[in-house]
């Protein structure tokens, strides 16, 4: 029974060994001198200004959450499209209800101005 797991154990051991070798080679041959230029944060080729923790507008997070919410419908549409013929009329009605609920949520978010970028 446990013989079936030997391949997984060997794979984990080999992956750990390769990771250890890569880290060891980086420590052995990597640069050792620290300088002010190397310790400075890098932001798209420009010198950073201000604090690193700036407040982000809540609207950014709201739009990101709405994108994820409406993007999840694809996760449900793909399996439905694959098994559409097997589900028949029942599957079509269920997916129509699902899309109507998503459409109501989309219209509500649009009406509240959640999709406006200022």
N, C-alpha and C positions, 0 to 999 in steps of 0.2 A: 504494500500500500504506500509506504513512504518512498519507495524507489521512484515513483512518478514525479516526486518533487526534487529529485537530485538535479535535474536540468535547470530548474529555477534557482537552486542554491548555487550552482556553478556560475550561472549568469550574474547573480548578485555579487559573487566573489570576484569575478573578472571585472565587472563594472567598478567595484570598489578599488581594486588593484590599479586599474587604468586611471581613475580619479586621483588616487594617491600618488601615482607616478607623475601625473601632470602637475599637481600642486608642488611636489618635491622638485621637479625640474624648474618650475617657475621661481621657487625660493633659491635654488642653487645658482641659476644663471641669470636671474632677473636683476634689474638695477637696484643699487643699494643706497645711493646718495639722495637724500631728501633736499629739496630746494623750495623756495617760496613760490616759484612758478608752478612746480609740480603739485604743491599743496593747495593751490588756488582752485576754487570751484570753476567749472567750465559751463558756460551757457551760450551755446550757439555762436561761439567766436567773440562774444562780447564780455566785458567785465561786468560781473553781477553788481547790482546796487540794491540797497535796502535789505530788509530782513529776508531770510529764506522762507519764512512762513507768512505769506501774505493771505489775507482773507479773500476767498473766492465768493462770487455772488451765488446766492441760493438758486437763482434761475438756471445757472449752468448745471447744477445737480438735478434740478427738476427736468430739464430737457434730456439729460443723460438717462434718468430713470424712465422717462416716457419712451425714449428710443428703445431701451431694453424691453420694456413692457410690450410695445407694439412689434418688436422684432421677434419676440418669442412665438408669435403666431405662425411664423415660418416653420418652427419646430413641430407644430401640430399639423400644418398643412401638408408637409412632405409625406409623412406616413399615410395620411388620408388619401393623397393623390396616388400613392403606390397601390393601396388596397381599395381603390374606389369601386372597381367592378364587383369585388366580393361583398362590399357593404350594401350595395344597392340603394334603394330609395331611403332606407333608414339612415344610412351614412350621409346621404345628400342633405336630408332634413337636419340632422345633427350639426353638420358643418355650416349650414345656412344659419342656424341659431347661433353658433359660435361666432361667425363673421358679423352677424347683426349686433351681438353684444360688444364686439370689438369696435364696430363702427359707431355705436352709441358712445363708447368711451372716448373715441377719437374726436367726435363732434363736440362732446362735453369739454375736453381739454382744449380744443380749438376755440370754442366759445368763451372759455375762461381766459384766453390769451396766454396759455401755457406754452404755446409753440412760437410765440413772438420773440425775436431776438433783438435786444435793445443795445 
